[in-house]
């Protein structure tokens, strides 16, 4: 069974940066979008950023100008560069691959922004 493996979460001070990466353990087919969502305690899961196979990105309003999503087609990997982190960015971040066969999710990686 193919899984999405996430890495790069952790504890960072406000204003700091983190880079999240997500890569499947096996081959994926029919993927049309790769991205990141997050869920903070007592809140609904929300879109952080996603990118289509044609390299068209979409960002959540709260991260525009601070976060940047990119993908590596050779490795089938999607990365999220997070700069200017704020305490309100604290959440569990989930990788998502959207395909014509359905959505695939990673287990989540925790990001904590605190001084």
RAHU-V360682 format. One record per backbone hydrogen bond with DSSP energy under -0.5 kcal/mol. NH is the residue of the N-H (numbers start at 0). CO is the residue of the C=O. If there is no record, write none. Layout:
# RAHU-V360682
NH:CO  NH:CO
This chain:
# RAHU-V360682
4:2  4:22  5:3  6:20  9:109  11:111  14:84  15:12  17:81  19:79  20:6  21:77  22:4  23:75  24:2  31:97  32:97  33:50  34:95  35:48  36:93  37:45  38:91  42:39  45:37  47:35  48:35  49:57  50:33  51:55  52:31  54:51  56:54  57:49  59:47  62:59  63:59  63:60  65:62  66:62  67:80  69:78  71:76  72:70  75:71  76:71  77:21  78:69  79:19  80:67  81:17  81:79  82:65  82:80  83:14  84:15  88:85  89:86  90:110  91:38  92:90  92:108  93:36  95:34  96:103  97:32  97:95  98:96  98:101  99:29  101:98  103:96  105:94  106:3  108:92  110:90  111:9  113:11  113:111
